[in-house]
């Protein structure tokens, strides 16, 4: 048993696409979409592949499983990718903070060294004047 008809109806409803607009996307007739959804007809394999590709679904998802809203919108995959990106950005940001802290520490140490050198020069000048 194919879930194709149910799934294209679910996709259309989730994405608020009419049968006519859906048919236009794939150069089909509106009646064909109705027939697929009601199980009165099966689409050609080329059409099924085109629909799966368009909505970024596998053929297995489109034909053999009843789609969920999460599946239609790829929510789990997107959430995982977003978390991965945030993790990478967090690591990069942490590295940037560490680099900045190291630079500030280097500048601070450099300023202290310069201050010490200036103070030594003042002491040498004072000692020479005596």
N, C-alpha and C positions, 0 to 999 in steps of 0.2 A: 504494500500500500504506500503510495506516494503522498507526501504532505505538501507537494508543490502548490496546489490550488489554495489550500488554507494559508500557506506561508505568503503567497503573493498578496492575498487579501490582507493579512496581518501587516505586511510591509506597507501596502497602500494606506491602510488606516493609520498606522503609526506615523507615516510621513505626510499624511493628509493629501494624498494624490488620488484623483478620480480615476475611474476605469479608463476614461477617454485619454487623460493625460498619460497614464501608465502605458496604454497601447501606443500612443504617439512616440514615447521614448524608444520603443523597440520595433517601430514600423509594423504594428499589428492592428487588427480591428478591435473596437471596443467589445464586440460580441465574443471574440476569442477569449478575452480576459475573463468575461463573465462565465464562459464555458469552462475555463481552467479552474476558476474559483469554485464552481459548483460540481466539479468532477465529471462533467459531461464530455470533456476532451482533454487530451494531453498535448503539451507543447512539443515542438521539434527539439531535438537535443541542442541544436545551434541556438535556439531561443533561450533555452534553460541556461546554457553557458553564458550567454550575453547578460541575462538578468542577474545571475550569480556574480559575475564580474562587476557589473555596474554597482551592485550593492555591497561589494567586497565580502561575499559569502562563499563558502566552499559549496561544491555540488552536494556533498553529504549533508550540510546544514540545510540547504534549500529543499532537498528531496526526501531525506530520511528522518529528519527530526522536526518536531514542532517548534518553530522559532518563538523565542521570548522577546520582549521589548529590549532587554539587555543585549540579547544576541543581535537584534536588528541594528542597534546603535553601537555595537561593539564596546559596551561600557566597561566590561572587565578588562579587555585588552587595553583600552585607552587609559583606564585607571592605573594599570600596571606600568604603562609607558610614562604617564605623568609622574608617578612615584619614582620611577627610575631616573627621569630627567631631574626631578627635585633633588634626589640623592646626589646625582652628579654635580648639580649646581651648588648644592650645599658643601660638597667636598672642595669644589673649586673656590667657593667663597671663603671657606675655612683656610685653604692654602693662601688665598690673597691676604686674609687677615694676618696669617703667620708671617708672610713675606713683609707686610707693612710693619708689623711689630719688630721684626728683625732689622729692617731698615731704620726704624726709629731708634732702636737700641744702638745700632751702629753709629747713627748720627749723634746720639747722646754721648756715646763713648768717644767719638771724634771730637765733639765739643769739649768734653772734659779734658781730653788730651791737649787740645789747643789752649784751654784755660791754664793747664799746668805748665805748658811750655811758656806761655806769656808770663806767668808768675815767676818761673825760673829766670826768665830774661830780666824781669824787674829786680830780682834778688841779685843777679850777677852785676847789673848796672849799679845797684846800691853798694855792693861790696867793692866795686872798682872805684867808686867815688870816695871811699873812706881811706 
